Amino acid sequence: MTARTSDNEISRVLSVMSEPTRIRIIRLISGSGELRSCDLLPEFEITQPTLSHHLNVLLENDVLTSRKEGRCVYFSVNRTTMSLVADLMAGIASGKSAKPAAVKKASAPVPETKSEPAPVLKTKSDKVKKDKKDKDKDKKKKKKDKKDKKDKKKKK
């Protein structure tokens, strides 16, 4: 499996797991080894069809596996998929995750000299701040003009 495939798979899994109900389902199943949907349902305040939907999404995305025994379906956590996610998270947490070849570690910033000021970067937030200041100036000017008009009328 290539790194890109692995990244895509992990991204898909994390997306599926971003739902709190699904995280809870995974925790409950993981803690028990395997469970049936009828064992899970009392733990939630959702309907059986909603639970089935969540279980199916988790199955379709290889987060869970299932086995059928008679009329019962037992769900368990897919350890292979969870290992991929766990390895990524452990690498990130330790700061030892693999870096793509094109990404290099940033070098330390070069201190600025007093004779040459740093260039001013025009960012969107700078523009927004300037626009706000301009609006405020316009409002003050309109207020002043309105007040001047009133004063002029009073003098007449």
N, CA, C and O atoms as a GROMACS GRO file, in nm:
protein
  624
    1MET      N    1   0.085  -0.118   0.000
    1MET     CA    2   0.000   0.000   0.000
    1MET      C    3   0.090   0.124   0.000
    1MET      O    4   0.182   0.135   0.081
    2THR      N    5   0.062   0.217  -0.091
    2THR     CA    6   0.144   0.338  -0.098
    2THR      C    7   0.106   0.434   0.012
    2THR      O    8   0.000   0.421   0.074
    3ALA      N    9   0.194   0.533   0.036
    3ALA     CA   10   0.166   0.633   0.140
    3ALA      C   11   0.040   0.710   0.108
    3ALA      O   12  -0.039   0.740   0.198
    4ARG      N   13   0.020   0.741  -0.020
    4ARG     CA   14  -0.098   0.817  -0.061
    4ARG      C   15  -0.225   0.737  -0.033
    4ARG      O   16  -0.323   0.792   0.017
    5THR      N   17  -0.224   0.608  -0.067
    5THR     CA   18  -0.340   0.522  -0.040
    5THR      C   19  -0.366   0.517   0.109
    5THR      O   20  -0.480   0.526   0.154
    6SER      N   21  -0.260   0.501   0.185
    6SER     CA   22  -0.273   0.495   0.330
    6SER      C   23  -0.332   0.626   0.384
    6SER      O   24  -0.421   0.624   0.469
    7ASP      N   25  -0.283   0.740   0.334
    7ASP     CA   26  -0.336   0.870   0.376
    7ASP      C   27  -0.483   0.883   0.341
    7ASP      O   28  -0.562   0.933   0.421
    8ASN      N   29  -0.520   0.839   0.221
    8ASN     CA   30  -0.660   0.846   0.180
    8ASN      C   31  -0.748   0.758   0.268
    8ASN      O   32  -0.858   0.796   0.307
    9GLU      N   33  -0.698   0.640   0.297
    9GLU     CA   34  -0.774   0.547   0.382
    9GLU      C   35  -0.791   0.603   0.523
    9GLU      O   36  -0.900   0.600   0.580
   10ILE      N   37  -0.682   0.655   0.578
   10ILE     CA   38  -0.688   0.713   0.713
   10ILE      C   39  -0.782   0.832   0.715
   10ILE      O   40  -0.860   0.849   0.809
   11SER      N   41  -0.776   0.915   0.612
   11SER     CA   42  -0.864   1.032   0.603
   11SER      C   43  -1.010   0.989   0.601
   11SER      O   44  -1.094   1.047   0.670
   12ARG      N   45  -1.040   0.886   0.523
   12ARG     CA   46  -1.178   0.835   0.514
   12ARG      C   47  -1.223   0.781   0.650
   12ARG      O   48  -1.335   0.808   0.693
   13VAL      N   49  -1.137   0.707   0.715
   13VAL     CA   50  -1.171   0.648   0.846
   13VAL      C   51  -1.194   0.758   0.949
   13VAL      O   52  -1.290   0.753   1.025
   14LEU      N   53  -1.105   0.857   0.952
   14LEU     CA   54  -1.121   0.966   1.048
   14LEU      C   55  -1.250   1.044   1.022
   14LEU      O   56  -1.316   1.088   1.116
   15SER      N   57  -1.283   1.060   0.896
   15SER     CA   58  -1.407   1.129   0.861
   15SER      C   59  -1.529   1.053   0.914
   15SER      O   60  -1.622   1.112   0.970
   16VAL      N   61  -1.528   0.922   0.895
   16VAL     CA   62  -1.638   0.838   0.943
   16VAL      C   63  -1.645   0.841   1.095
   16VAL      O   64  -1.754   0.841   1.152
   17MET      N   65  -1.529   0.844   1.160
   17MET     CA   66  -1.525   0.842   1.305
   17MET      C   67  -1.552   0.979   1.369
   17MET      O   68  -1.556   0.990   1.491
   18SER      N   69  -1.570   1.081   1.289
   18SER     CA   70  -1.591   1.214   1.345
   18SER      C   71  -1.729   1.232   1.408
   18SER      O   72  -1.756   1.335   1.469
   19GLU      N   73  -1.814   1.135   1.394
   19GLU     CA   74  -1.948   1.137   1.453
   19GLU      C   75  -1.941   1.079   1.595
   19GLU      O   76  -1.898   0.965   1.612
   20PRO      N   77  -1.982   1.156   1.698
   20PRO     CA   78  -1.972   1.109   1.837
   20PRO      C   79  -2.041   0.975   1.865
   20PRO      O   80  -1.991   0.895   1.944
   21THR      N   81  -2.154   0.951   1.800
   21THR     CA   82  -2.224   0.823   1.822
   21THR      C   83  -2.138   0.708   1.774
   21THR      O   84  -2.132   0.603   1.838
   22ARG      N   85  -2.070   0.727   1.662
   22ARG     CA   86  -1.985   0.621   1.608
   22ARG      C   87  -1.864   0.597   1.696
   22ARG      O   88  -1.821   0.483   1.712
   23ILE      N   89  -1.809   0.702   1.751
   23ILE     CA   90  -1.695   0.685   1.844
   23ILE      C   91  -1.739   0.601   1.963
   23ILE      O   92  -1.667   0.513   2.009
   24ARG      N   93  -1.857   0.631   2.012
   24ARG     CA   94  -1.908   0.556   2.129
   24ARG      C   95  -1.933   0.410   2.092
   24ARG      O   96  -1.904   0.320   2.172
   25ILE      N   97  -1.986   0.386   1.972
   25ILE     CA   98  -2.008   0.249   1.926
   25ILE      C   99  -1.874   0.174   1.923
   25ILE      O  100  -1.864   0.062   1.972
   26ILE      N  101  -1.773   0.238   1.866
   26ILE     CA  102  -1.640   0.175   1.856
   26ILE      C  103  -1.584   0.146   1.995
   26ILE      O  104  -1.528   0.039   2.018
   27ARG      N  105  -1.599   0.240   2.086
   27ARG     CA  106  -1.549   0.219   2.223
   27ARG      C  107  -1.618   0.101   2.291
   27ARG      O  108  -1.553   0.017   2.353
   28LEU      N  109  -1.750   0.095   2.278
   28LEU     CA  110  -1.824  -0.013   2.342
   28LEU      C  111  -1.786  -0.149   2.284
   28LEU      O  112  -1.764  -0.244   2.358
   29ILE      N  113  -1.778  -0.157   2.152
   29ILE     CA  114  -1.743  -0.284   2.088
   29ILE      C  115  -1.600  -0.322   2.122
   29ILE      O  116  -1.572  -0.438   2.152
   30SER      N  117  -1.510  -0.226   2.119
   30SER     CA  118  -1.370  -0.252   2.149
   30SER      C  119  -1.353  -0.304   2.291
   30SER      O  120  -1.274  -0.395   2.316
   31GLY      N  121  -1.428  -0.246   2.385
   31GLY     CA  122  -1.420  -0.288   2.525
   31GLY      C  123  -1.474  -0.427   2.550
   31GLY      O  124  -1.434  -0.493   2.646
   32SER      N  125  -1.564  -0.472   2.464
   32SER     CA  126  -1.624  -0.604   2.482
   32SER      C  127  -1.568  -0.710   2.389
   32SER      O  128  -1.594  -0.829   2.408
   33GLY      N  129  -1.493  -0.669   2.291
   33GLY     CA  130  -1.442  -0.765   2.193
   33GLY      C  131  -1.534  -0.775   2.074
   33GLY      O  132  -1.493  -0.750   1.960
   34GLU      N  133  -1.660  -0.810   2.099
   34GLU     CA  134  -1.761  -0.810   1.994
   34GLU      C  135  -1.899  -0.799   2.058
   34GLU      O  136  -1.923  -0.849   2.168
   35LEU      N  137  -1.988  -0.732   1.986
   35LEU     CA  138  -2.125  -0.713   2.035
   35LEU      C  139  -2.224  -0.722   1.920
   35LEU      O  140  -2.190  -0.703   1.804
   36ARG      N  141  -2.350  -0.754   1.956
   36ARG     CA  142  -2.460  -0.750   1.860
   36ARG      C  143  -2.527  -0.614   1.869
   36ARG      O  144  -2.512  -0.545   1.970
   37SER      N  145  -2.599  -0.576   1.767
   37SER     CA  146  -2.667  -0.446   1.769
   37SER      C  147  -2.769  -0.440   1.882
   37SER      O  148  -2.790  -0.334   1.941
   38CYS      N  149  -2.833  -0.554   1.913
   38CYS     CA  150  -2.931  -0.555   2.022
   38CYS      C  151  -2.864  -0.534   2.158
   38CYS      O  152  -2.928  -0.490   2.254
   39ASP      N  153  -2.733  -0.564   2.167
   39ASP     CA  154  -2.658  -0.536   2.290
   39ASP      C  155  -2.621  -0.388   2.299
   39ASP      O  156  -2.612  -0.332   2.408
   40LEU      N  157  -2.601  -0.325   2.184
   40LEU     CA  158  -2.561  -0.184   2.178
   40LEU      C  159  -2.678  -0.089   2.199
   40LEU      O  160  -2.663   0.015   2.264
   41LEU      N  161  -2.792  -0.123   2.146
   41LEU     CA  162  -2.906  -0.030   2.143
   41LEU      C  163  -2.943   0.029   2.279
   41LEU      O  164  -2.970   0.149   2.285
   42PRO      N  165  -2.945  -0.049   2.389
   42PRO     CA  166  -2.981   0.010   2.519
   42PRO      C  167  -2.884   0.118   2.567
   42PRO      O  168  -2.917   0.198   2.655
   43GLU      N  169  -2.763   0.121   2.509
   43GLU     CA  170  -2.662   0.219   2.550
   43GLU      C  171  -2.684   0.357   2.487
   43GLU      O  172  -2.616   0.454   2.523
   44PHE      N  173  -2.778   0.366   2.392
   44PHE     CA  174  -2.800   0.490   2.318
   44PHE      C  175  -2.946   0.534   2.327
   44PHE      O  176  -3.035   0.454   2.354
   45GLU      N  177  -2.966   0.660   2.303
   45GLU     CA  178  -3.103   0.713   2.294
   45GLU      C  179  -3.136   0.739   2.148
   45GLU      O  180  -3.177   0.849   2.110
   46ILE      N  181  -3.116   0.636   2.066
   46ILE     CA  182  -3.146   0.643   1.924
   46ILE      C  183  -3.230   0.522   1.886
   46ILE      O  184  -3.238   0.425   1.961
   47THR      N  185  -3.291   0.528   1.769
   47THR     CA  186  -3.374   0.416   1.724
   47THR      C  187  -3.286   0.306   1.666
   47THR      O  188  -3.169   0.329   1.635
   48GLN      N  189  -3.343   0.188   1.652
   48GLN     CA  190  -3.270   0.075   1.596
   48GLN      C  191  -3.227   0.104   1.452
   48GLN      O  192  -3.113   0.071   1.417
   49PRO      N  193  -3.312   0.163   1.366
   49PRO     CA  194  -3.266   0.195   1.230
   49PRO      C  195  -3.148   0.293   1.227
   49PRO      O  196  -3.060   0.282   1.142
   50THR      N  197  -3.147   0.388   1.320
   50THR     CA  198  -3.035   0.483   1.326
   50THR      C  199  -2.907   0.411   1.367
   50THR      O  200  -2.801   0.437   1.310
   51LEU      N  201  -2.917   0.322   1.464
   51LEU     CA  202  -2.800   0.243   1.506
   51LEU      C  203  -2.752   0.157   1.389
   51LEU      O  204  -2.631   0.148   1.365
   52SER      N  205  -2.843   0.096   1.317
   52SER     CA  206  -2.806   0.014   1.202
   52SER      C  207  -2.735   0.096   1.096
   52SER      O  208  -2.639   0.050   1.034
   53HIS      N  209  -2.782   0.217   1.075
   53HIS     CA  210  -2.717   0.307   0.979
   53HIS      C  211  -2.571   0.332   1.020
   53HIS      O  212  -2.480   0.319   0.938
   54HIS      N  213  -2.550   0.366   1.146
   54HIS     CA  214  -2.414   0.393   1.195
   54HIS      C  215  -2.326   0.269   1.182
   54HIS      O  216  -2.210   0.278   1.141
   55LEU      N  217  -2.380   0.153   1.217
   55LEU     CA  218  -2.304   0.029   1.207
   55LEU      C  219  -2.267   0.000   1.061
   55LEU      O  220  -2.155  -0.043   1.033
   56ASN      N  221  -2.361   0.023   0.969
   56ASN     CA  222  -2.334  -0.001   0.828
   56ASN      C  223  -2.226   0.093   0.773
   56ASN      O  224  -2.140   0.051   0.696
   57VAL      N  225  -2.230   0.220   0.814
   57VAL     CA  226  -2.127   0.315   0.772
   57VAL      C  227  -1.990   0.269   0.822
   57VAL      O  228  -1.892   0.274   0.748
   58LEU      N  229  -1.984   0.225   0.947
   58LEU     CA  230  -1.859   0.178   1.005
   58LEU      C  231  -1.810   0.050   0.935
   58LEU      O  232  -1.690   0.031   0.916
   59LEU      N  233  -1.903  -0.038   0.898
   59LEU     CA  234  -1.867  -0.160   0.826
   59LEU      C  235  -1.815  -0.128   0.685
   59LEU      O  236  -1.712  -0.181   0.643
   60GLU      N  237  -1.888  -0.041   0.613
   60GLU     CA  238  -1.851  -0.006   0.476
   60GLU      C  239  -1.714   0.059   0.467
   60GLU      O  240  -1.647   0.051   0.364
   61ASN      N  241  -1.672   0.124   0.573
   61ASN     CA  242  -1.545   0.194   0.574
   61ASN      C  243  -1.437   0.118   0.652
   61ASN      O  244  -1.336   0.176   0.693
   62ASP      N  245  -1.459  -0.011   0.671
   62ASP     CA  246  -1.361  -0.101   0.733
   62ASP      C  247  -1.320  -0.064   0.875
   62ASP      O  248  -1.212  -0.103   0.920
   63VAL      N  249  -1.405   0.009   0.946
   63VAL     CA  250  -1.376   0.039   1.086
   63VAL      C  251  -1.419  -0.079   1.172
   63VAL      O  252  -1.355  -0.111   1.272
   64LEU      N  253  -1.529  -0.143   1.132
   64LEU     CA  254  -1.579  -0.261   1.201
   64LEU      C  255  -1.578  -0.380   1.105
   64LEU      O  256  -1.580  -0.364   0.983
   65THR      N  257  -1.576  -0.498   1.164
   65THR     CA  258  -1.597  -0.621   1.089
   65THR      C  259  -1.719  -0.689   1.150
   65THR      O  260  -1.760  -0.657   1.262
   66SER      N  261  -1.776  -0.783   1.076
   66SER     CA  262  -1.893  -0.854   1.130
   66SER      C  263  -1.884  -1.002   1.096
   66SER      O  264  -1.820  -1.042   0.998
   67ARG      N  265  -1.949  -1.080   1.179
   67ARG     CA  266  -1.961  -1.223   1.151
   67ARG      C  267  -2.103  -1.264   1.188
   67ARG      O  268  -2.160  -1.217   1.286
   68LYS      N  269  -2.156  -1.351   1.108
   68LYS     CA  270  -2.294  -1.395   1.129
   68LYS      C  271  -2.293  -1.532   1.194
   68LYS      O  272  -2.220  -1.622   1.153
   69GLU      N  273  -2.375  -1.546   1.298
   69GLU     CA  274  -2.393  -1.674   1.365
   69GLU      C  275  -2.543  -1.696   1.380
   69GLU      O  276  -2.608  -1.637   1.465
   70GLY      N  277  -2.596  -1.783   1.293
   70GLY     CA  278  -2.741  -1.800   1.290
   70GLY      C  279  -2.806  -1.672   1.241
   70GLY      O  280  -2.773  -1.620   1.134
   71ARG      N  281  -2.898  -1.620   1.322
   71ARG     CA  282  -2.964  -1.494   1.286
   71ARG      C  283  -2.894  -1.374   1.347
   71ARG      O  284  -2.933  -1.260   1.319
   72CYS      N  285  -2.794  -1.396   1.429
   72CYS     CA  286  -2.725  -1.286   1.497
   72CYS      C  287  -2.602  -1.242   1.420
   72CYS      O  288  -2.528  -1.324   1.363
   73VAL      N  289  -2.580  -1.109   1.419
   73VAL     CA  290  -2.460  -1.053   1.359
   73VAL      C  291  -2.376  -0.993   1.471
   73VAL      O  292  -2.424  -0.909   1.548
   74TYR      N  293  -2.252  -1.037   1.480
   74TYR     CA  294  -2.160  -0.987   1.581
   74TYR      C  295  -2.062  -0.889   1.517
   74TYR      O  296  -2.003  -0.917   1.413
   75PHE      N  297  -2.046  -0.774   1.582
   75PHE     CA  298  -1.958  -0.670   1.531
   75PHE      C  299  -1.832  -0.664   1.617
   75PHE      O  300  -1.838  -0.678   1.739
   76SER      N  301  -1.717  -0.644   1.551
   76SER     CA  302  -1.592  -0.623   1.623
   76SER      C  303  -1.513  -0.514   1.550
   76SER      O  304  -1.539  -0.483   1.434
   77VAL      N  305  -1.416  -0.458   1.621
   77VAL     CA  306  -1.334  -0.351   1.565
   77VAL      C  307  -1.232  -0.412   1.470
   77VAL      O  308  -1.170  -0.514   1.500
   78ASN      N  309  -1.214  -0.349   1.354
   78ASN     CA  310  -1.114  -0.393   1.257
   78ASN      C  311  -0.978  -0.343   1.305
   78ASN      O  312  -0.944  -0.226   1.290
   79ARG      N  313  -0.901  -0.434   1.364
   79ARG     CA  314  -0.773  -0.397   1.425
   79ARG      C  315  -0.672  -0.344   1.322
   79ARG      O  316  -0.590  -0.259   1.356
   80THR      N  317  -0.678  -0.393   1.200
   80THR     CA  318  -0.585  -0.346   1.097
   80THR      C  319  -0.607  -0.198   1.067
   80THR      O  320  -0.512  -0.120   1.063
   81THR      N  321  -0.732  -0.161   1.048
   81THR     CA  322  -0.765  -0.021   1.019
   81THR      C  323  -0.730   0.067   1.138
   81THR      O  324  -0.673   0.175   1.122
   82MET      N  325  -0.764   0.021   1.257
   82MET     CA  326  -0.736   0.101   1.377
   82MET      C  327  -0.586   0.115   1.400
   82MET      O  328  -0.541   0.216   1.454
   83SER      N  329  -0.508   0.014   1.360
   83SER     CA  330  -0.363   0.022   1.374
   83SER      C  331  -0.306   0.131   1.284
   83SER      O  332  -0.214   0.203   1.323
   84LEU      N  333  -0.360   0.144   1.162
   84LEU     CA  334  -0.316   0.251   1.072
   84LEU      C  335  -0.338   0.388   1.136
   84LEU      O  336  -0.250   0.473   1.135
   85VAL      N  337  -0.457   0.406   1.190
   85VAL     CA  338  -0.491   0.534   1.253
   85VAL      C  339  -0.406   0.556   1.378
   85VAL      O  340  -0.355   0.666   1.400
   86ALA      N  341  -0.390   0.451   1.458
   86ALA     CA  342  -0.312   0.462   1.582
   86ALA      C  343  -0.166   0.494   1.552
   86ALA      O  344  -0.105   0.574   1.622
   87ASP      N  345  -0.110   0.432   1.448
   87ASP     CA  346   0.028   0.459   1.410
   87ASP      C  347   0.046   0.604   1.368
   87ASP      O  348   0.144   0.669   1.405
   88LEU      N  349  -0.049   0.654   1.291
   88LEU     CA  350  -0.043   0.794   1.249
   88LEU      C  351  -0.046   0.886   1.370
   88LEU      O  352   0.036   0.977   1.382
   89MET      N  353  -0.141   0.863   1.459
   89MET     CA  354  -0.156   0.948   1.578
   89MET      C  355  -0.034   0.939   1.668
   89MET      O  356   0.011   1.041   1.722
   90ALA      N  357   0.019   0.820   1.686
   90ALA     CA  358   0.138   0.803   1.771
   90ALA      C  359   0.257   0.877   1.711
   90ALA      O  360   0.335   0.940   1.783
   91GLY      N  361   0.269   0.870   1.579
   91GLY     CA  362   0.378   0.941   1.511
   91GLY      C  363   0.365   1.091   1.526
   91GLY      O  364   0.464   1.160   1.549
   92ILE      N  365   0.244   1.141   1.512
   92ILE     CA  366   0.219   1.284   1.527
   92ILE      C  367   0.247   1.327   1.671
   92ILE      O  368   0.311   1.429   1.695
   93ALA      N  369   0.198   1.249   1.766
   93ALA     CA  370   0.215   1.282   1.908
   93ALA      C  371   0.363   1.283   1.948
   93ALA      O  372   0.405   1.364   2.031
   94SER      N  373   0.441   1.193   1.889
   94SER     CA  374   0.582   1.186   1.926
   94SER      C  375   0.668   1.280   1.842
   94SER      O  376   0.786   1.300   1.871
   95GLY      N  377   0.610   1.336   1.738
   95GLY     CA  378   0.685   1.424   1.649
   95GLY      C  379   0.771   1.347   1.551
   95GLY      O  380   0.861   1.404   1.489
   96LYS      N  381   0.745   1.219   1.538
   96LYS     CA  382   0.827   1.135   1.451
   96LYS      C  383   0.749   1.083   1.330
   96LYS      O  384   0.787   0.981   1.272
   97SER      N  385   0.641   1.150   1.293
   97SER     CA  386   0.565   1.103   1.178
   97SER      C  387   0.646   1.126   1.052
   97SER      O  388   0.723   1.222   1.044
   98ALA      N  389   0.627   1.040   0.955
   98ALA     CA  390   0.702   1.050   0.830
   98ALA      C  391   0.661   1.176   0.755
   98ALA      O  392   0.543   1.208   0.744
   99LYS      N  393   0.762   1.246   0.705
   99LYS     CA  394   0.736   1.369   0.630
   99LYS      C  395   0.744   1.336   0.482
   99LYS      O  396   0.832   1.261   0.440
  100PRO      N  397   0.654   1.392   0.399
  100PRO     CA  398   0.668   1.374   0.255
  100PRO      C  399   0.801   1.435   0.210
  100PRO      O  400   0.851   1.528   0.272
  101ALA      N  401   0.858   1.381   0.102
  101ALA     CA  402   0.990   1.422   0.055
  101ALA      C  403   0.998   1.571   0.025
  101ALA      O  404   1.103   1.632   0.046
  102ALA      N  405   0.889   1.632  -0.024
  102ALA     CA  406   0.893   1.773  -0.063
  102ALA      C  407   0.890   1.867   0.057
  102ALA      O  408   0.924   1.985   0.043
  103VAL      N  409   0.852   1.818   0.173
  103VAL     CA  410   0.840   1.905   0.290
  103VAL      C  411   0.971   1.903   0.366
  103VAL      O  412   1.021   1.796   0.404
  104LYS      N  413   1.028   2.020   0.389
  104LYS     CA  414   1.152   2.029   0.465
  104LYS      C  415   1.127   2.104   0.592
  104LYS      O  416   1.036   2.187   0.601
  105LYS      N  417   1.207   2.075   0.691
  105LYS     CA  418   1.196   2.143   0.819
  105LYS      C  419   1.229   2.290   0.802
  105LYS      O  420   1.328   2.324   0.736
  106ALA      N  421   1.149   2.376   0.858
  106ALA     CA  422   1.172   2.520   0.846
  106ALA      C  423   1.299   2.559   0.920
  106ALA      O  424   1.325   2.511   1.030
  107SER      N  425   1.377   2.647   0.858
  107SER     CA  426   1.499   2.694   0.924
  107SER      C  427   1.463   2.804   1.023
  107SER      O  428   1.354   2.861   1.017
  108ALA      N  429   1.554   2.832   1.113
  108ALA     CA  430   1.530   2.935   1.213
  108ALA      C  431   1.518   3.070   1.144
  108ALA      O  432   1.590   3.095   1.047
  109PRO      N  433   1.430   3.158   1.191
  109PRO     CA  434   1.413   3.288   1.127
  109PRO      C  435   1.539   3.372   1.141
  109PRO      O  436   1.608   3.368   1.243
  110VAL      N  437   1.568   3.449   1.037
  110VAL     CA  438   1.684   3.536   1.037
  110VAL      C  439   1.647   3.665   1.109
  110VAL      O  440   1.546   3.726   1.075
  111PRO      N  441   1.727   3.708   1.208
  111PRO     CA  442   1.692   3.831   1.279
  111PRO      C  443   1.699   3.952   1.184
  111PRO      O  444   1.786   3.959   1.097
  112GLU      N  445   1.607   4.044   1.204
  112GLU     CA  446   1.602   4.164   1.121
  112GLU      C  447   1.707   4.265   1.166
  112GLU      O  448   1.742   4.272   1.284
  113THR      N  449   1.757   4.341   1.070
  113THR     CA  450   1.850   4.447   1.104
  113THR      C  451   1.773   4.577   1.119
  113THR      O  452   1.664   4.592   1.063
  114LYS      N  453   1.826   4.670   1.195
  114LYS     CA  454   1.757   4.796   1.220
  114LYS      C  455   1.753   4.884   1.097
  114LYS      O  456   1.659   4.962   1.080
  115SER      N  457   1.853   4.872   1.010
  115SER     CA  458   1.860   4.960   0.894
  115SER      C  459   1.757   4.922   0.787
  115SER      O  460   1.719   5.006   0.706
  116GLU      N  461   1.712   4.796   0.787
  116GLU     CA  462   1.619   4.750   0.686
  116GLU      C  463   1.493   4.696   0.752
  116GLU      O  464   1.495   4.585   0.805
  117PRO      N  465   1.383   4.772   0.750
  117PRO     CA  466   1.262   4.721   0.814
  117PRO      C  467   1.203   4.605   0.735
  117PRO      O  468   1.222   4.594   0.614
  118ALA      N  469   1.135   4.520   0.805
  118ALA     CA  470   1.071   4.405   0.741
  118ALA      C  471   0.960   4.455   0.650
  118ALA      O  472   0.893   4.553   0.682
  119PRO      N  473   0.939   4.390   0.536
  119PRO     CA  474   0.833   4.435   0.446
  119PRO      C  475   0.697   4.412   0.509
  119PRO      O  476   0.674   4.314   0.580
  120VAL      N  477   0.606   4.505   0.483
  120VAL     CA  478   0.471   4.494   0.536
  120VAL      C  479   0.392   4.406   0.441
  120VAL      O  480   0.381   4.435   0.322
  121LEU      N  481   0.338   4.300   0.496
  121LEU     CA  482   0.260   4.208   0.414
  121LEU      C  483   0.113   4.248   0.419
  121LEU      O  484   0.056   4.266   0.527
  122LYS      N  485   0.054   4.261   0.304
  122LYS     CA  486  -0.089   4.293   0.299
  122LYS      C  487  -0.167   4.162   0.300
  122LYS      O  488  -0.172   4.090   0.201
  123THR      N  489  -0.225   4.135   0.411
  123THR     CA  490  -0.307   4.015   0.423
  123THR      C  491  -0.453   4.055   0.418
  123THR      O  492  -0.487   4.173   0.422
  124LYS      N  493  -0.537   3.956   0.409
  124LYS     CA  494  -0.680   3.982   0.405
  124LYS      C  495  -0.726   4.052   0.533
  124LYS      O  496  -0.810   4.141   0.530
  125SER      N  497  -0.668   4.010   0.647
  125SER     CA  498  -0.708   4.071   0.774
  125SER      C  499  -0.665   4.218   0.780
  125SER      O  500  -0.735   4.302   0.837
  126ASP      N  501  -0.548   4.250   0.719
  126ASP     CA  502  -0.505   4.390   0.713
  126ASP      C  503  -0.606   4.472   0.633
  126ASP      O  504  -0.642   4.584   0.671
  127LYS      N  505  -0.651   4.415   0.522
  127LYS     CA  506  -0.748   4.485   0.437
  127LYS      C  507  -0.880   4.505   0.512
  127LYS      O  508  -0.941   4.611   0.504
  128VAL      N  509  -0.922   4.404   0.583
  128VAL     CA  510  -1.047   4.412   0.660
  128VAL      C  511  -1.035   4.522   0.766
  128VAL      O  512  -1.128   4.600   0.785
  129LYS      N  513  -0.921   4.526   0.834
  129LYS     CA  514  -0.900   4.628   0.937
  129LYS      C  515  -0.903   4.768   0.876
  129LYS      O  516  -0.962   4.860   0.933
  130LYS      N  517  -0.839   4.783   0.759
  130LYS     CA  518  -0.836   4.914   0.692
  130LYS      C  519  -0.977   4.954   0.651
  130LYS      O  520  -1.018   5.068   0.671
  131ASP      N  521  -1.051   4.860   0.594
  131ASP     CA  522  -1.190   4.889   0.554
  131ASP      C  523  -1.273   4.931   0.674
  131ASP      O  524  -1.354   5.023   0.664
  132LYS      N  525  -1.253   4.865   0.788
  132LYS     CA  526  -1.328   4.899   0.910
  132LYS      C  527  -1.293   5.040   0.956
  132LYS      O  528  -1.380   5.118   0.995
  133LYS      N  529  -1.163   5.072   0.952
  133LYS     CA  530  -1.121   5.207   0.991
  133LYS      C  531  -1.183   5.311   0.899
  133LYS      O  532  -1.231   5.415   0.944
  134ASP      N  533  -1.183   5.282   0.769
  134ASP     CA  534  -1.243   5.375   0.672
  134ASP      C  535  -1.392   5.394   0.700
  134ASP      O  536  -1.443   5.506   0.694
  135LYS      N  537  -1.461   5.285   0.731
  135LYS     CA  538  -1.604   5.294   0.762
  135LYS      C  539  -1.627   5.378   0.887
  135LYS      O  540  -1.717   5.462   0.892
  136ASP      N  541  -1.542   5.355   0.988
  136ASP     CA  542  -1.554   5.432   1.112
  136ASP      C  543  -1.531   5.581   1.085
  136ASP      O  544  -1.602   5.665   1.140
  137LYS      N  545  -1.434   5.614   1.002
  137LYS     CA  546  -1.407   5.753   0.967
  137LYS      C  547  -1.528   5.813   0.896
  137LYS      O  548  -1.567   5.926   0.924
  138ASP      N  549  -1.584   5.737   0.804
  138ASP     CA  550  -1.702   5.785   0.731
  138ASP      C  551  -1.818   5.812   0.826
  138ASP      O  552  -1.888   5.912   0.813
  139LYS      N  553  -1.839   5.720   0.921
  139LYS     CA  554  -1.947   5.738   1.018
  139LYS      C  555  -1.925   5.864   1.100
  139LYS      O  556  -2.018   5.942   1.121
  140LYS      N  557  -1.801   5.884   1.147
  140LYS     CA  558  -1.770   6.003   1.227
  140LYS      C  559  -1.792   6.129   1.145
  140LYS      O  560  -1.845   6.228   1.195
  141LYS      N  561  -1.752   6.125   1.020
  141LYS     CA  562  -1.768   6.241   0.933
  141LYS      C  563  -1.916   6.273   0.912
  141LYS      O  564  -1.957   6.388   0.919
  142LYS      N  565  -1.995   6.168   0.887
  142LYS     CA  566  -2.140   6.189   0.868
  142LYS      C  567  -2.203   6.246   0.993
  142LYS      O  568  -2.286   6.336   0.985
  143LYS      N  569  -2.164   6.194   1.111
  143LYS     CA  570  -2.215   6.246   1.237
  143LYS      C  571  -2.180   6.393   1.253
  143LYS      O  572  -2.264   6.474   1.293
  144LYS      N  573  -2.056   6.425   1.223
  144LYS     CA  574  -2.009   6.562   1.237
  144LYS      C  575  -2.086   6.653   1.141
  144LYS      O  576  -2.129   6.762   1.179
  145ASP      N  577  -2.103   6.609   1.016
  145ASP     CA  578  -2.178   6.688   0.918
  145ASP      C  579  -2.322   6.710   0.964
  145ASP      O  580  -2.378   6.819   0.950
  146LYS      N  581  -2.382   6.604   1.019
  146LYS     CA  582  -2.519   6.613   1.067
  146LYS      C  583  -2.528   6.713   1.182
  146LYS      O  584  -2.620   6.794   1.189
  147LYS      N  585  -2.431   6.705   1.272
  147LYS     CA  586  -2.428   6.796   1.386
  147LYS      C  587  -2.407   6.939   1.338
  147LYS      O  588  -2.474   7.031   1.387
  148ASP      N  589  -2.316   6.959   1.244
  148ASP     CA  590  -2.291   7.093   1.189
  148ASP      C  591  -2.419   7.149   1.125
  148ASP      O  592  -2.449   7.268   1.140
  149LYS      N  593  -2.493   7.064   1.054
  149LYS     CA  594  -2.619   7.109   0.992
  149LYS      C  595  -2.718   7.155   1.098
  149LYS      O  596  -2.782   7.259   1.084
  150LYS      N  597  -2.728   7.075   1.206
  150LYS     CA  598  -2.820   7.111   1.316
  150LYS      C  599  -2.780   7.244   1.376
  150LYS      O  600  -2.863   7.332   1.397
  151ASP      N  601  -2.651   7.258   1.403
  151ASP     CA  602  -2.600   7.383   1.462
  151ASP      C  603  -2.629   7.500   1.370
  151ASP      O  604  -2.666   7.607   1.417
  152LYS      N  605  -2.614   7.483   1.242
  152LYS     CA  606  -2.638   7.590   1.145
  152LYS      C  607  -2.785   7.631   1.146
  152LYS      O  608  -2.818   7.749   1.136
  153LYS      N  609  -2.875   7.529   1.156
  153LYS     CA  610  -3.018   7.557   1.158
  153LYS      C  611  -3.055   7.633   1.285
  153LYS      O  612  -3.138   7.723   1.281
  154LYS      N  613  -2.993   7.597   1.396
  154LYS     CA  614  -3.021   7.663   1.524
  154LYS      C  615  -2.980   7.810   1.518
  154LYS      O  616  -3.050   7.896   1.570
  155LYS      N  617  -2.867   7.838   1.454
  155LYS     CA  618  -2.818   7.975   1.445
  155LYS      C  619  -2.910   8.062   1.360
  155LYS      O  620  -2.920   8.182   1.384
  156LYS      N  621  -2.977   8.005   1.262
  156LYS     CA  622  -3.066   8.082   1.174
  156LYS      C  623  -3.188   8.114   1.249
  156LYS      O  624  -3.278   8.179   1.195
   0.00000   0.00000   0.00000
